[in-house]
Amino acid sequence: MLKRTTIAAAGAITAMALLTAGCTTNAAEQTAKGGGDYAKMSPDALAEHLIFETKSFKLDMPVQEGGTAEARLKQDEVQVLCSKLRGKPVDSETAAKVTAMSRETIKYPAGGIKLGDWKIGRQLAWSGFGYRVGHRNDDHSKAKNGPGGNCYNCHQLATDRTGGTIGPPLTGYGKLRGSSDAILKYTYDVIYNPHAYFACTHMPRIGAKGLLTEEQISHVMAYLFDPESPVNK
Ligand code: HEC
């Protein structure tokens, strides 16, 4: 079983790690001013304090999808519920709430779920560009195939390239499962909002959070299902 922590918590830890190098002086100043005894703070309180109160993290930096880094760090309802688990396995009450809320976010294409072009899907699945927070915030919103789906970072997808291991391997996906309406719907749902099946998963809500459009999801799905796709070779 995969250990589940929340993406937002991971974000805070990353921000914290980024800050650690630069915060010493600031922290020393704060302590000197009597601004807080860091040694007495819980790790969470310290992280929140450093990020939100010391001005050492550029909270007002713009992010590609609009808004600021600060808005991005605010947890939504699902993230709050999943964070409460603090790394423990999801209990049935939380799972029921998260699953129900997540199912409601799923929107289907007007003409039903269709498979697009696996070649575009391949590009999207192997691109991690877009929606980053950082000094050189890359804007891929106008790029031909938009921001990527980042699938490769967590999944082994095909045998022609090496992918990540946070998620299960998807190699041979269509060949192994066929392409019935039920499996197409399941796959669309998981890509659109994986919490609908796996409450408090690590997988991002690709459709629900607008990382990929419905059309782009159809291309990524073609990459998973098309017999010609390297996924099924
Ligand atoms: C941050 C990691 C991460 C990213 C990025 C990610 N996934 Fe996942 N994915 C997972 C995990 C983890 C699971 C397993 C669900 C669970 O138990 O939490 C999963 C499950 C799945 C499943 C269900 C697998 C099955 O055996 O039924 C599919 C399909 C899938 N992902 C497709 C994708 C696609 C397509 C993308 C890119 C658009 C993607 N994932 C991006 C982590 C990720």
Boltz pocket constraint, residues with backbone or C-beta under 6 A from the ligand:
constraints:
  - pocket:
      binder: B
      contacts: [[A, 2], [A, 125], [A, 149], [A, 150], [A, 151], [A, 152], [A, 153], [A, 154], [A, 155], [A, 166], [A, 167], [A, 168], [A, 169], [A, 170], [A, 187], [A, 190], [A, 191], [A, 194], [A, 198], [A, 200], [A, 201], [A, 202], [A, 203], [A, 204], [A, 206], [A, 220]]
      max_distance: 6.0
